[in-house]
Amino acid sequence: MNVNAARQMTPADASIEEVRRLKAEVADLREKLAAIHSESDVEFPPEKDHAWLRIATTVAVTFALGQLVRALKLPTATAVAIPMISNEVNRRFL
């Protein structure tokens, strides 16, 4: 681009030129990312389906443990452990 053309460029033209430049940069970065992924031997696990099921199970386990603590009149330290127990149940079984 010569100096005279740059001086006469409107803000809209400058914006369009910036968008073109950014699109080219994004395409370049995607190519680099694809090359990195193809060289990597790490496999990414697929996302687990039914995230709502995990949430519902966490709520149910936490509620059940809370009711158990109330019924058995266990100490407060046990109540603090309920979230840790429900997380461990989710980690192992879901």
C-alpha positions in Angstrom: 0.0 0.0 0.0 1.5 3.4 -0.9 1.5 6.5 1.3 -1.2 8.3 -0.7 -3.6 5.4 -0.6 -3.0 5.1 3.2 -3.9 8.8 3.7 -7.1 8.5 1.7 -8.3 5.3 3.5 -11.6 5.7 5.3 -12.2 4.2 8.7 -14.5 1.6 7.0 -11.7 0.6 4.6 -9.2 0.4 7.5 -11.6 -1.8 9.4 -12.0 -4.1 6.4 -8.3 -4.3 6.0 -7.8 -5.1 9.7 -10.4 -7.9 9.5 -8.6 -9.4 6.5 -5.3 -9.3 8.3 -6.9 -10.9 11.4 -8.5 -13.7 9.3 -5.2 -14.4 7.7 -3.6 -14.6 11.1 -6.3 -16.9 12.5 -5.9 -19.2 9.5 -2.1 -19.3 10.1 -2.6 -20.1 13.8 -5.1 -22.9 12.9 -2.5 -24.4 10.6 0.1 -24.2 13.3 -2.3 -25.8 15.8 -3.1 -28.6 13.4 0.6 -29.3 13.0 1.1 -29.4 16.7 -1.8 -31.8 17.2 -0.6 -34.1 14.5 2.9 -34.3 16.1 1.5 -34.9 19.5 1.0 -38.4 20.7 -1.4 -37.4 23.5 -5.0 -38.4 23.0 -7.5 -36.2 24.5 -10.4 -38.0 26.1 -13.8 -37.3 24.6 -16.1 -35.1 26.6 -18.5 -37.2 28.7 -22.1 -37.1 27.7 -24.9 -36.4 30.1 -23.2 -33.8 32.4 -26.7 -33.3 33.9 -26.6 -36.9 35.1 -23.4 -36.2 37.0 -24.8 -33.2 38.6 -28.0 -35.0 39.6 -26.0 -37.8 41.1 -23.8 -35.4 43.0 -26.9 -33.7 44.5 -28.5 -37.0 45.4 -25.3 -38.4 47.0 -24.8 -35.2 49.0 -28.4 -35.2 50.1 -28.3 -38.8 51.2 -25.1 -38.4 53.1 -26.4 -35.2 54.8 -29.5 -37.1 55.9 -27.4 -39.9 57.2 -25.3 -37.5 59.2 -28.4 -35.9 60.7 -30.0 -39.3 61.5 -26.9 -40.7 63.2 -26.2 -37.3 64.9 -22.6 -37.5 63.8 -20.1 -34.7 64.7 -19.7 -31.6 62.6 -16.4 -32.8 61.2 -18.3 -35.6 59.5 -20.6 -33.0 57.9 -17.5 -31.2 56.5 -16.4 -34.4 54.8 -19.7 -34.9 52.9 -18.6 -32.9 49.8 -15.3 -34.8 49.7 -17.1 -38.1 49.9 -19.6 -37.2 47.2 -16.7 -36.0 44.9 -14.9 -39.3 45.4 -18.1 -41.2 44.6 -18.5 -39.2 41.4 -14.8 -39.7 40.5 -14.9 -43.4 40.9 -18.3 -44.3 39.5 -19.3 -41.7 37.0 
